[in-house]
């Protein structure tokens, strides 16, 4: 389950999840601009598994909403 939470002023500890508020797709970030799409919508234009090192910074609260993600293995 994914949950949108309040933006934190703390230093980012990776990996972190961010959701695009307009399209609804979710990226798991490994660093400020490097991440992989883990959830998508029809209108987003992205596919699950797409990787980029050039995302808009995950610290940019205008373009991303924080998402709580639990990674288990």
Buried (B, 14 or more C-beta within 10 A) or exposed (E): EEEBEEEEEEEBEEBBBBBBEEBBBBBBBBBBBBBBBBBBEEEBEBEEEBEEEEBBBBBEEEBBBBBEBEEEE
